[in-house]
Structure formats: C-alpha cells, structure tokens
Amino acid sequence: MDNNDIFESNTRSAGDQVGVFEYDGETGYFYLYDTTGKDSRKVLGAIHVLTDTPDFEEHDVAIRWDSLEQAVGLFIRDHLWAAFDLQTGTKYGGNYRSSNLPEIPEAICNVFKSK
C-alpha cells in the first residue's frame, strides 16, 4: 500500500462477515464481505465514502459491530459515516464531507450506542 492508502477492517465473531474500509489514494469505500464462499471473499455491499484526499488518517477510522453483530459501521473520528444492516440488507451513509454531518437514521446510530 502507498503511504496515502488507508485500510481498516473488523471481522464478526463468527468469522463469516467482515466490514472493510479501503482508501486507495483516490477513492474510499466501505465494504461488507462474506468470507464463507468458495472464493473466500465475496463483496455483499459497497458504500462510496469519498473521492479526493481525506482530511483524516488511518488512526481516525474504526469499523465496529453492534452488540448483536447484526450491523457493522464505519466510524470516522467517532462519528458513524456508513453502515450495513445485515437483517434488512440496507446500507446507509457514505459521501463523507468534513463540513457535514452523516445522514444516517437515528435508529441505526442507536444500535451502536447500546454496546
């Protein structure tokens, strides 16, 4: 990886799904992977987070599962910016801008607070 690249991931305790944030120096995406298939990793979903140079660094990024491990979220500077709800298959957020707040329903934000 280049010095500008950012990679952060967190695997669900069952080992079957992984939340991954990847910034390749140009664009950043939050992915949900299934690790149980033949090819070992299958992308179940992707959320565009940013295009351009981020105003954050790798240590500002965290991937967290909710307490029931039914949702996984991308946190940038402790703010939820993107999430996958595994029960409904719904994805939320993305489109990071340092001057804006994330657009994620409060109910989804709250599942990460009950940990």
Buried (B, 14 or more C-beta within 10 A) or exposed (E): EEEEEBEBEBBBEEEEBBBBBBBEEEEBBBBBBBBEEEEEEEEBBBBBBBEEEBEBEEEBBBBBBBEEEBBBBBBBEEBBBBBBBBEEEEBBBBBBEEEEEBEBEEEBBEBBEEE
